[in-house]
């Protein structure tokens, strides 16, 4: 066995002094002799074991490994240490039964002829870091669980496709939250005074994720209130009620700082017996496809909510025929970055896509739009919630 004085000569006295001051364990194994020839004194502090034991038995370090980690770590050491790829985190059991987390790495020293003569290892205490990681993991799991539950609640509020299918020849929905819950939502409510008529729309709330989801609950409430309690049958007037409700709800507090949040939307009222189709909106447009002829109807350049409570939203009546298609959407699709130049899809590309796919069934058209989105987005991250509602009269 090499004596410590010889090791000092080989590695340098200053380097050995540095090792002695390190909290990490430093060891050297002579592969030709099959022996550990040096272990720093910090081995005693870290593993609560005399360093001489590791010199007498090079594999004795594994005796301290927690039983649930031992097989994995020992196998990894045998398979990867000679390839300079051993790096494992594991638990050891201290003398009083408590747990300490260790991170160990091993490297090999190559001779001039390419042979491996020595293996050098480092082990450090990572218990504090692992405790933080474990707590963060628990917190993330709790947040994720809460978001999944919130998502189930939000999905329960959204109208089912079966209900919507009773009102149209075909209906297709693309609903892709950026996060688990969405600030976009689609909405449907029957006219309680006319069994042949109903409202439907797409709404894009401020932000996405949890803040947007909270706004969507507020929107759902005031929309249903306007139809069922106030008996509104005009989409513009319903947006007036929604606007007042959002502004008053977000500014009930005595706090001097107003809350500037709201939503953009497009809302329709459809009487299928009398072929009446009215629309209104806040910043978002309605797309009317007849064959391969596309008409786009812009809405008010004013959002729902924010600071203005006095704005009046107007309604527009659109002439519709059998097999016409109506598309309502948030801006998430149009604002998605991608393509060869990393640009937004924007409205012109969406217009061309609707026309190019107009001869397909609505179901196939929806699939084509989704395929285009996937190809356009590719490896780019989704920038916003996406909601598209398409119906065929």
Beta strands, then each sheet from edge to edge (+ up, - down):
strand 1: 25-30
strand 2: 35-39
strand 3: 86-93
strand 4: 99-110
strand 5: 116-125
strand 6: 170-176
strand 7: 184-190
strand 8: 197-205
strand 9: 262-271
strand 10: 276-282
strand 11: 286-290
strand 12: 293-297
strand 13: 304-305
strand 14: 316-317
strand 15: 325-329
strand 16: 337-338
strand 17: 343-344
strand 18: 386-392
sheet 1: 2+ 1- 5+ 4- 3+
sheet 2: 6+ 18- 15+ 11- 12+
sheet 3: 7+ 8- 9+ 10- 14+
sheet 4: 7+ 8- 9+ 13-
sheet 5: 16+ 17-
end
